[in-house]
Amino acid sequence: MEAFLVSTGIVALAEMGDKTQLLSLLLAARFRRHLPIILGILVATLLNHAGAGTLGSWLTSLLGGDMLRQLLGWSFLAMAAWTLIPDKAGELDARPARFGVFAATLVAFFLAEMGDKTQIATVALAAKYSAFGAVVAGTTLGMMLANVPAVLLGNRIIKAVSLKLVRAIAAAIFAVLGLATLFAIGSPV
């Protein structure tokens, strides 16, 4: 349960103001069809995070305990720093509408999530907790918690929330996870 809750919370916070959340806003503004956009985000996230979770599980079996702990600890600390850097809407492209709203969302969101901090966090969380299903379910729920309101409410939600504060909270959580992992506080990894 810890893996699920931590994964959900950290990804929901890290996603606030992230380029994929901005992409959700752009897709909603362009297509104005909420259900296919939300379903596209869900399927893209499940596929992307299942792959990331698989990589994290594989790293757990490949690396020894101390080496994995060091790698994860420093990865979480790097994620803390990266989380403080805001994404820009200009980095996004919501063009591919030729195959319909669902397919356009699926492809755009999947590609935008490649190498993104939430995907890398999924790799690290899956390796840390050795709980593939709980981590993928949690990170997917976290993505949906951040992106569905962006699709449904658009810019109103972004204006109501201090993204700087949210990024600081997410960075602090990543930093605590990193330090706890490096100093082996709490869990065996």
Residue frames as a rotation matrix with the C-alpha (Angstrom) as fourth column:
MET 1
0.567 0.824 0.000 0.00
0.824 -0.567 0.000 0.00
0.000 0.000 -1.000 0.00
GLU 2
0.310 -0.541 -0.782 2.91
0.233 -0.754 0.614 2.35
-0.922 -0.372 -0.108 0.72
ALA 3
-0.702 -0.613 0.362 4.23
0.463 -0.006 0.887 1.94
-0.542 0.790 0.288 -2.83
PHE 4
-0.143 0.756 0.639 0.82
0.950 -0.076 0.303 2.80
0.278 0.650 -0.707 -4.28
LEU 5
0.737 0.514 -0.438 0.25
0.645 -0.730 0.229 5.85
-0.202 -0.451 -0.870 -2.05
VAL 6
0.037 -0.815 -0.578 3.76
0.186 -0.563 0.805 7.27
-0.982 -0.137 0.131 -2.45
SER 7
-0.718 -0.305 0.626 3.66
0.625 0.114 0.772 6.71
-0.307 0.945 0.109 -6.22
THR 8
0.199 0.884 0.423 0.26
0.948 -0.283 0.147 8.39
0.249 0.371 -0.894 -6.52
GLY 9
0.754 0.157 -0.638 1.19
0.471 -0.806 0.358 11.39
-0.459 -0.570 -0.681 -4.41
ILE 10
-0.137 -0.915 -0.379 4.60
0.219 -0.401 0.890 12.07
-0.966 0.039 0.256 -5.82
VAL 11
-0.700 -0.100 0.707 3.51
0.704 0.070 0.707 11.80
-0.120 0.993 0.021 -9.45
ALA 12
0.402 0.896 0.190 0.38
0.902 -0.423 0.088 13.89
0.159 0.136 -0.978 -8.93
LEU 13
0.666 -0.219 -0.713 2.51
0.238 -0.844 0.481 16.65
-0.707 -0.490 -0.510 -7.42
ALA 14
-0.397 -0.918 0.010 5.37
0.252 -0.099 0.963 16.31
-0.883 0.384 0.271 -9.91
GLU 15
-0.367 0.335 0.868 2.91
0.929 0.191 0.318 16.49
-0.059 0.923 -0.381 -12.81
MET 16
0.618 0.635 -0.463 1.58
0.625 -0.755 -0.200 19.92
-0.477 -0.166 -0.863 -11.78
GLY 17
0.650 -0.318 -0.691 2.84
-0.451 -0.893 -0.014 22.37
-0.612 0.320 -0.723 -14.38
ASP 18
-0.290 -0.751 0.593 4.69
0.090 0.595 0.798 19.60
-0.953 0.285 -0.105 -16.21
LYS 19
-0.769 -0.064 -0.636 4.80
-0.578 -0.356 0.734 19.58
-0.274 0.932 0.237 -20.01
THR 20
-0.856 0.506 -0.106 2.32
0.380 0.756 0.533 16.70
0.350 0.416 -0.839 -20.19
GLN 21
-0.206 0.804 -0.558 -0.16
0.769 -0.219 -0.600 18.66
-0.605 -0.553 -0.573 -18.07
LEU 22
-0.353 0.020 -0.935 0.35
-0.365 -0.923 0.119 21.61
-0.861 0.384 0.333 -20.39
LEU 23
-0.969 0.016 -0.246 -0.22
-0.219 0.400 0.890 19.22
0.113 0.916 -0.385 -23.29
SER 24
-0.557 0.820 -0.135 -3.50
0.818 0.512 -0.263 18.15
-0.146 -0.257 -0.955 -21.66
LEU 25
-0.079 0.484 -0.871 -4.55
0.223 -0.843 -0.489 21.80
-0.972 -0.233 -0.041 -21.60
LEU 26
-0.626 -0.239 -0.742 -3.60
-0.598 -0.464 0.654 22.27
-0.501 0.853 0.148 -25.25
LEU 27
-0.957 0.289 -0.022 -5.42
0.220 0.775 0.592 19.13
0.188 0.562 -0.806 -26.35
ALA 28
-0.297 0.891 -0.343 -8.56
0.832 0.065 -0.551 20.15
-0.468 -0.449 -0.761 -24.45
ALA 29
-0.121 0.207 -0.971 -8.46
-0.150 -0.971 -0.189 23.63
-0.981 0.123 0.148 -25.95
ARG 30
-0.777 -0.276 -0.566 -7.89
-0.571 -0.069 0.818 22.33
-0.265 0.959 -0.104 -29.46
PHE 31
-0.886 0.348 -0.305 -10.27
0.085 0.770 0.633 19.38
0.455 0.535 -0.712 -29.62
ARG 32
-0.555 0.681 0.477 -12.88
-0.829 -0.500 -0.252 20.23
0.067 -0.535 0.842 -26.95
ARG 33
0.440 0.624 -0.646 -13.76
-0.465 0.773 0.431 16.54
0.768 0.111 0.630 -26.54
HIS 34
0.142 -0.414 0.899 -13.02
-0.988 -0.110 0.105 15.54
0.055 -0.903 -0.425 -22.96
LEU 35
0.725 0.225 0.651 -13.70
-0.418 0.895 0.157 11.79
-0.547 -0.386 0.743 -22.95
PRO 36
0.903 -0.428 0.044 -11.41
0.320 0.599 -0.734 10.76
0.288 0.677 0.678 -25.85
ILE 37
0.245 -0.842 0.481 -8.66
-0.467 -0.538 -0.702 13.01
0.850 -0.053 -0.525 -24.46
ILE 38
0.236 -0.106 0.966 -8.96
-0.961 0.125 0.248 11.52
-0.147 -0.987 -0.072 -20.97
LEU 39
0.891 0.120 0.438 -9.01
-0.088 0.992 -0.091 7.96
-0.445 0.043 0.894 -22.36
GLY 40
0.737 -0.675 0.050 -5.99
0.121 0.058 -0.991 8.74
0.666 0.736 0.124 -24.56
ILE 41
0.096 -0.683 0.724 -4.10
-0.824 -0.462 -0.327 10.06
0.558 -0.565 -0.608 -21.54
LEU 42
0.503 0.174 0.847 -5.04
-0.737 0.599 0.314 6.96
-0.452 -0.782 0.429 -19.52
VAL 43
0.969 -0.116 0.218 -3.94
0.204 0.875 -0.440 4.46
-0.140 0.471 0.871 -22.17
ALA 44
0.522 -0.823 0.225 -0.74
-0.092 -0.316 -0.944 6.38
0.848 0.472 -0.240 -22.97
THR 45
0.125 -0.449 0.885 0.13
-0.952 -0.305 -0.020 6.59
0.278 -0.840 -0.466 -19.27
LEU 46
0.731 0.187 0.657 -0.58
-0.437 0.867 0.238 2.90
-0.525 -0.461 0.716 -18.65
LEU 47
0.906 -0.413 0.092 1.62
0.335 0.566 -0.753 1.87
0.259 0.713 0.651 -21.59
ASN 48
0.335 -0.814 0.474 4.39
-0.276 -0.566 -0.777 4.30
0.901 0.129 -0.414 -20.73
HIS 49
0.107 -0.271 0.957 4.46
-0.984 -0.165 0.063 3.59
0.140 -0.948 -0.285 -17.01
ALA 50
0.921 0.152 0.358 4.15
-0.203 0.973 0.109 -0.17
-0.332 -0.173 0.927 -17.48
GLY 51
0.674 -0.737 0.036 7.33
0.335 0.262 -0.905 0.00
0.658 0.623 0.423 -19.55
ALA 52
0.041 -0.654 0.755 9.00
-0.579 -0.631 -0.516 2.23
0.814 -0.416 -0.405 -16.96
GLY 53
0.495 0.220 0.841 7.89
-0.850 0.323 0.416 -0.07
-0.180 -0.920 0.347 -14.14
THR 54
0.985 -0.174 0.009 9.26
0.168 0.937 -0.305 -3.06
0.044 0.302 0.952 -16.03
LEU 55
0.299 -0.922 0.247 12.60
0.064 -0.239 -0.969 -1.30
0.952 0.306 -0.012 -16.38
GLY 56
0.070 -0.227 0.971 12.60
-0.896 -0.442 -0.039 -0.48
0.439 -0.868 -0.235 -12.66
SER 57
0.810 0.277 0.516 11.82
-0.491 0.802 0.340 -4.09
-0.320 -0.529 0.786 -11.75
TRP 58
0.828 -0.556 -0.073 14.57
0.337 0.597 -0.728 -5.30
0.448 0.578 0.682 -14.07
LEU 59
0.106 -0.813 0.572 17.07
-0.390 -0.563 -0.728 -2.91
0.914 -0.146 -0.378 -12.45
THR 60
0.439 0.130 0.889 16.15
-0.898 0.096 0.429 -4.35
-0.030 -0.987 0.159 -9.05
SER 61
0.941 -0.044 0.335 17.06
0.020 0.997 0.074 -7.85
-0.337 -0.063 0.939 -10.22
LEU 62
0.700 -0.687 0.193 20.19
0.336 0.078 -0.939 -6.69
0.630 0.722 0.285 -12.07
LEU 63
-0.022 -0.737 0.675 21.91
-0.352 -0.626 -0.695 -4.51
0.936 -0.253 -0.246 -9.49
GLY 64
-0.427 -0.217 -0.878 23.09
0.688 0.552 -0.471 -5.44
0.587 -0.805 -0.086 -6.03
GLY 65
0.419 0.733 -0.536 21.41
0.896 -0.239 0.374 -3.91
0.146 -0.637 -0.757 -2.98
ASP 66
0.066 -0.452 -0.890 24.01
0.571 -0.714 0.405 -1.25
-0.818 -0.535 0.211 -2.18
MET 67
-0.892 -0.408 0.196 24.56
0.372 -0.414 0.831 -0.24
-0.258 0.814 0.521 -5.80
LEU 68
-0.276 0.884 0.376 20.79
0.736 -0.057 0.674 -0.02
0.617 0.463 -0.636 -6.40
ARG 69
0.444 0.426 -0.788 20.31
0.869 -0.420 0.261 1.98
-0.220 -0.801 -0.557 -3.19
GLN 70
-0.382 -0.678 -0.629 22.99
0.407 -0.734 0.544 4.49
-0.830 -0.048 0.556 -4.24
LEU 71
-0.894 0.071 0.441 21.59
0.422 -0.191 0.886 4.78
0.147 0.979 0.141 -7.78
LEU 72
0.037 0.998 0.044 18.04
0.839 -0.055 0.541 5.29
0.542 0.017 -0.840 -6.51
GLY 73
0.269 0.026 -0.963 19.05
0.807 -0.552 0.210 7.75
-0.526 -0.833 -0.170 -3.82
TRP 74
-0.665 -0.591 -0.456 20.94
0.224 -0.741 0.633 9.96
-0.712 0.320 0.625 -6.24
SER 75
-0.742 0.476 0.472 18.18
0.542 0.012 0.840 9.58
0.395 0.879 -0.267 -8.84
PHE 76
0.301 0.887 -0.349 15.57
0.936 -0.206 0.284 10.83
0.180 -0.413 -0.893 -6.37
LEU 77
0.037 -0.363 -0.931 17.81
0.517 -0.790 0.329 13.79
-0.855 -0.494 0.158 -5.47
ALA 78
-0.932 -0.345 0.109 18.25
0.247 -0.388 0.888 14.59
-0.264 0.855 0.447 -9.18
MET 79
-0.316 0.905 0.284 14.47
0.790 0.085 0.607 14.37
0.525 0.416 -0.742 -9.59
ALA 80
0.287 0.377 -0.881 14.09
0.845 -0.532 0.047 16.86
-0.451 -0.758 -0.471 -6.73
ALA 81
-0.498 -0.551 -0.670 16.25
0.157 -0.817 0.555 19.37
-0.853 0.171 0.493 -8.59
TRP 82
-0.938 0.140 0.317 14.57
0.325 0.036 0.945 18.68
0.121 0.989 -0.079 -11.95
THR 83
-0.090 0.984 -0.154 11.11
0.989 0.107 0.106 19.14
0.121 -0.142 -0.982 -10.44
LEU 84
0.038 0.056 -0.998 11.96
0.527 -0.849 -0.028 22.74
-0.849 -0.525 -0.062 -9.54
ILE 85
-0.876 -0.382 -0.293 12.48
-0.057 -0.522 0.851 23.59
-0.478 0.762 0.436 -13.24
PRO 86
0.089 0.993 -0.080 9.16
-0.226 -0.058 -0.972 24.59
-0.970 0.105 0.220 -14.86
ASP 87
-0.433 -0.103 0.896 8.25
0.765 0.483 0.425 23.21
-0.476 0.870 -0.130 -18.28
LYS 88
-0.653 0.170 -0.738 7.32
-0.382 -0.916 0.127 25.54
-0.654 0.364 0.662 -21.11
ALA 89
0.370 0.882 0.291 4.23
-0.014 0.318 -0.948 25.21
-0.929 0.347 0.130 -23.30
GLY 90
0.467 -0.229 -0.854 6.38
-0.842 -0.411 -0.350 26.05
-0.271 0.882 -0.385 -26.34
GLU 91
-0.628 -0.759 0.171 8.05
-0.694 0.646 0.318 22.62
-0.352 0.081 -0.932 -26.10
LEU 92
-0.336 0.616 0.713 4.80
0.096 0.775 -0.625 20.88
-0.937 -0.142 -0.320 -26.99
ASP 93
-0.827 0.186 -0.530 3.11
-0.559 -0.191 0.807 19.96
0.049 0.964 0.262 -30.21
ALA 94
-0.409 0.773 0.485 -0.57
-0.106 0.487 -0.867 18.99
-0.906 -0.406 -0.118 -30.21
ARG 95
-0.416 0.173 -0.893 -0.90
-0.850 -0.423 0.314 18.73
-0.323 0.890 0.322 -34.01
PRO 96
-0.964 -0.141 -0.223 -1.46
-0.248 0.778 0.577 15.06
0.093 0.612 -0.786 -34.93
ALA 97
-0.354 0.917 0.186 -5.26
-0.562 -0.049 -0.825 15.14
-0.747 -0.397 0.533 -35.39
ARG 98
-0.463 0.144 -0.875 -5.42
-0.851 0.201 0.484 13.10
0.246 0.969 0.029 -38.60
PHE 99
-0.696 0.118 -0.709 -6.33
0.061 0.993 0.105 9.87
0.716 0.030 -0.698 -36.75
GLY 100
0.379 0.916 -0.130 -8.92
0.321 0.001 0.947 11.31
0.868 -0.401 -0.294 -34.36
VAL 101
0.451 -0.107 0.886 -8.85
-0.662 -0.705 0.252 12.86
0.598 -0.701 -0.389 -30.93
PHE 102
0.927 -0.078 0.367 -8.16
-0.229 0.658 0.718 9.63
-0.297 -0.749 0.592 -29.00
ALA 103
0.655 -0.708 0.266 -5.26
0.754 0.583 -0.305 8.56
0.061 0.400 0.915 -31.25
ALA 104
0.315 -0.533 0.786 -3.83
0.122 -0.798 -0.590 12.09
0.941 0.282 -0.186 -31.37
THR 105
0.618 -0.029 0.785 -3.91
-0.735 -0.377 0.564 12.27
0.279 -0.926 -0.254 -27.58
LEU 106
0.942 -0.242 0.233 -2.48
0.121 0.892 0.435 8.77
-0.314 -0.382 0.869 -27.16
VAL 107
0.477 -0.799 0.367 0.47
0.787 0.202 -0.584 9.41
0.392 0.567 0.724 -29.47
ALA 108
0.253 -0.375 0.892 1.17
-0.106 -0.927 -0.360 12.98
0.962 -0.003 -0.275 -28.33
PHE 109
0.708 0.077 0.702 0.92
-0.686 -0.160 0.709 12.13
0.167 -0.984 -0.060 -24.64
PHE 110
0.907 -0.405 0.115 2.97
0.364 0.891 0.272 8.92
-0.213 -0.205 0.955 -24.92
LEU 111
0.308 -0.831 0.464 5.77
0.717 -0.118 -0.687 10.73
0.625 0.544 0.559 -26.76
ALA 112
0.317 -0.151 0.936 5.69
-0.373 -0.927 -0.023 13.72
0.872 -0.342 -0.350 -24.41
GLU 113
0.874 0.093 0.477 6.01
-0.484 0.260 0.836 11.38
-0.047 -0.961 0.272 -21.43
MET 114
0.742 -0.656 -0.138 9.12
0.550 0.714 -0.433 9.65
0.383 0.246 0.891 -22.84
GLY 115
-0.276 -0.961 -0.035 12.07
0.740 -0.189 -0.645 10.62
0.613 -0.204 0.763 -20.66
ASP 116
0.176 0.432 0.885 9.85
-0.258 -0.847 0.465 12.92
0.950 -0.310 -0.038 -18.60
LYS 117
-0.623 -0.496 0.605 10.40
-0.667 -0.068 -0.742 13.23
0.409 -0.866 -0.288 -14.86
THR 118
0.183 0.747 0.639 7.26
-0.926 0.350 -0.144 11.23
-0.331 -0.565 0.756 -14.05
GLN 119
0.817 0.019 -0.576 8.40
-0.320 0.846 -0.426 8.36
0.480 0.532 0.698 -16.27
ILE 120
-0.202 -0.965 -0.166 11.84
-0.189 0.205 -0.960 8.36
0.961 -0.163 -0.224 -14.67
ALA 121
-0.418 0.150 0.896 10.20
-0.906 -0.138 -0.400 8.57
0.064 -0.979 0.193 -11.24
THR 122
0.697 0.717 0.006 8.18
-0.717 0.697 -0.005 5.47
-0.008 -0.001 1.000 -12.16
VAL 123
0.388 -0.665 -0.639 11.40
-0.072 0.669 -0.740 3.59
0.919 0.333 0.211 -12.97
ALA 124
-0.604 -0.708 0.367 12.93
-0.374 -0.155 -0.915 4.63
0.704 -0.689 -0.171 -9.65
LEU 125
-0.127 0.643 0.756 9.79
-0.988 -0.015 -0.153 3.91
-0.087 -0.766 0.637 -7.62
ALA 126
0.809 0.409 -0.422 9.38
-0.484 0.871 -0.085 0.45
0.333 0.272 0.903 -9.18
ALA 127
0.035 -0.881 -0.472 13.01
0.043 0.473 -0.880 -0.32
0.998 0.011 0.054 -8.37
LYS 128
-0.625 -0.294 0.723 12.73
-0.620 -0.375 -0.689 1.03
0.474 -0.879 0.052 -4.83
TYR 129
-0.102 0.722 0.684 9.53
-0.949 0.136 -0.286 -0.73
-0.300 -0.678 0.671 -3.86
SER 130
-0.963 -0.244 -0.114 9.77
-0.269 0.891 0.366 -3.91
0.012 0.383 -0.923 -5.96
ALA 131
-0.359 0.923 0.140 6.00
0.372 0.279 -0.885 -3.63
-0.856 -0.266 -0.443 -6.35
PHE 132
-0.947 -0.141 0.290 5.36
0.315 -0.220 0.923 -3.30
-0.066 0.965 0.253 -10.08
GLY 133
-0.264 0.939 0.220 1.55
0.802 0.087 0.591 -3.32
0.536 0.333 -0.776 -9.97
ALA 134
0.397 0.411 -0.821 1.24
0.856 -0.489 0.168 -0.92
-0.332 -0.769 -0.546 -7.05
VAL 135
-0.429 -0.644 -0.634 3.73
0.313 -0.764 0.564 1.53
-0.847 0.043 0.529 -8.53
VAL 136
-0.930 0.098 0.355 2.24
0.336 -0.170 0.926 1.52
0.151 0.981 0.125 -12.05
ALA 137
0.044 0.998 -0.050 -1.29
0.894 -0.017 0.448 1.84
0.446 -0.065 -0.893 -10.64
GLY 138
0.302 0.029 -0.953 -0.16
0.751 -0.623 0.219 4.64
-0.588 -0.782 -0.210 -8.33
THR 139
-0.687 -0.609 -0.396 1.79
0.229 -0.699 0.677 6.61
-0.690 0.375 0.620 -10.92
THR 140
-0.728 0.508 0.461 -1.07
0.537 0.004 0.843 6.23
0.426 0.862 -0.276 -13.41
LEU 141
0.325 0.859 -0.395 -3.58
0.933 -0.221 0.285 7.45
0.158 -0.461 -0.873 -10.83
GLY 142
-0.038 -0.434 -0.900 -1.26
0.557 -0.757 0.342 10.36
-0.830 -0.488 0.270 -10.01
MET 143
-0.944 -0.287 0.159 -1.10
0.273 -0.416 0.867 11.31
-0.183 0.863 0.471 -13.69
MET 144
-0.335 0.899 0.282 -4.87
0.704 0.040 0.709 11.15
0.626 0.436 -0.646 -13.98
LEU 145
0.309 0.422 -0.852 -5.37
0.911 -0.389 0.138 13.20
-0.274 -0.819 -0.505 -10.79
ALA 146
-0.363 -0.542 -0.758 -3.22
0.279 -0.839 0.466 15.95
-0.889 -0.043 0.456 -12.29
ASN 147
-0.981 -0.196 0.001 -4.38
0.049 -0.242 0.969 15.77
-0.190 0.950 0.247 -15.91
VAL 148
-0.370 0.912 0.179 -8.12
0.900 0.303 0.313 15.10
0.231 0.277 -0.933 -15.80
PRO 149
0.333 0.495 -0.803 -8.83
0.661 -0.729 -0.176 18.40
-0.672 -0.472 -0.570 -14.01
ALA 150
-0.556 -0.594 -0.581 -6.57
-0.047 -0.675 0.736 20.12
-0.830 0.437 0.348 -16.56
VAL 151
-0.902 0.287 0.322 -8.71
0.399 0.269 0.877 18.67
0.165 0.920 -0.357 -19.37
LEU 152
-0.081 0.987 -0.136 -12.02
0.971 0.109 0.214 19.43
0.226 -0.115 -0.967 -17.68
LEU 153
0.607 0.351 -0.713 -11.28
0.647 -0.739 0.186 22.80
-0.462 -0.574 -0.676 -16.11
GLY 154
0.563 -0.414 0.715 -8.56
0.606 -0.382 -0.698 24.13
0.562 0.826 0.036 -18.37
ASN 155
-0.315 -0.801 0.510 -6.64
0.295 -0.593 -0.749 27.21
0.902 -0.086 0.423 -17.36
ARG 156
0.489 0.567 0.663 -8.91
-0.450 -0.487 0.749 27.91
0.747 -0.664 0.017 -14.37
ILE 157
0.952 -0.131 -0.276 -7.17
0.294 0.641 0.709 25.20
0.084 -0.756 0.649 -12.32
ILE 158
0.076 -0.990 0.116 -3.69
0.889 0.015 -0.457 26.37
0.451 0.138 0.882 -13.28
LYS 159
-0.182 -0.088 0.979 -4.52
-0.048 -0.994 -0.098 29.94
0.982 -0.065 0.177 -12.21
ALA 160
0.701 0.595 0.394 -5.93
-0.422 -0.099 0.901 28.74
0.575 -0.798 0.181 -8.87
VAL 161
0.897 -0.415 -0.152 -2.88
0.419 0.692 0.588 26.71
-0.139 -0.591 0.794 -7.85
SER 162
0.599 -0.783 -0.168 0.60
-0.742 -0.622 0.249 28.03
-0.299 -0.025 -0.954 -7.10
LEU 163
0.910 -0.264 -0.319 2.71
0.012 0.787 -0.617 25.85
0.414 0.558 0.720 -9.37
LYS 164
-0.018 -0.955 0.297 5.86
-0.484 -0.252 -0.838 27.13
0.875 -0.158 -0.457 -7.72
LEU 165
-0.093 0.071 0.993 4.62
-0.986 0.131 -0.101 25.89
-0.137 -0.989 0.058 -4.33
VAL 166
0.867 0.457 0.198 3.50
-0.418 0.884 -0.209 22.55
-0.271 0.098 0.958 -5.78
ARG 167
0.614 -0.720 -0.324 6.90
-0.073 0.357 -0.931 22.07
0.786 0.595 0.166 -7.48
ALA 168
-0.243 -0.713 0.658 8.65
-0.774 -0.266 -0.575 22.90
0.585 -0.648 -0.487 -4.18
ILE 169
0.284 0.427 0.859 6.55
-0.862 0.506 0.034 20.33
-0.420 -0.750 0.511 -2.29
ALA 170
0.990 0.069 -0.120 7.18
-0.122 0.844 -0.523 17.66
0.065 0.532 0.844 -4.95
ALA 171
0.271 -0.962 -0.035 10.92
-0.287 -0.047 -0.957 18.46
0.919 0.270 -0.289 -4.91
ALA 172
-0.180 -0.298 0.938 10.98
-0.973 -0.088 -0.214 18.16
0.146 -0.951 -0.274 -1.12
ILE 173
0.694 0.488 0.530 9.28
-0.558 0.829 -0.033 14.74
-0.455 -0.273 0.848 -1.31
PHE 174
0.847 -0.459 -0.267 11.79
0.025 0.537 -0.843 13.55
0.530 0.708 0.466 -3.93
ALA 175
-0.025 -0.912 0.408 14.65
-0.579 -0.320 -0.750 14.87
0.815 -0.255 -0.520 -1.76
VAL 176
0.093 0.135 0.987 13.34
-0.959 0.278 0.052 13.10
-0.267 -0.951 0.155 1.35
LEU 177
0.954 0.260 0.148 12.98
-0.203 0.927 -0.314 9.86
-0.219 0.270 0.938 -0.64
GLY 178
0.585 -0.797 -0.152 16.52
-0.115 0.104 -0.988 10.30
0.803 0.595 -0.030 -1.97
LEU 179
-0.221 -0.686 0.693 18.06
-0.821 -0.253 -0.512 10.92
0.527 -0.682 -0.507 1.43
ALA 180
0.371 0.437 0.819 16.03
-0.817 0.573 0.064 8.15
-0.441 -0.693 0.570 3.06
THR 181
0.991 -0.023 -0.129 17.16
-0.057 0.812 -0.581 5.75
0.118 0.583 0.804 0.33
LEU 182
0.276 -0.960 0.034 20.82
-0.304 -0.121 -0.945 6.79
0.912 0.251 -0.325 0.54
PHE 183
-0.514 -0.464 0.722 20.81
-0.791 -0.069 -0.608 6.37
0.332 -0.883 -0.331 4.29
ALA 184
-0.643 0.270 -0.716 18.61
0.085 0.955 0.283 3.23
0.761 0.121 -0.638 4.12
ILE 185
-0.864 0.450 0.227 15.88
-0.382 -0.291 -0.877 4.72
-0.329 -0.844 0.423 6.31
GLY 186
0.018 0.998 -0.059 12.62
-0.882 -0.012 -0.472 2.80
-0.472 0.061 0.880 6.21
SER 187
0.901 0.431 -0.052 12.92
-0.392 0.756 -0.524 0.21
-0.187 0.492 0.850 3.46
PRO 188
0.532 -0.708 0.465 15.57
0.331 0.679 0.655 -2.36
-0.779 -0.195 0.596 2.57
VAL 189
0.381 -0.401 0.833 16.49
0.911 0.008 -0.413 -0.75
0.159 0.916 0.369 -0.77
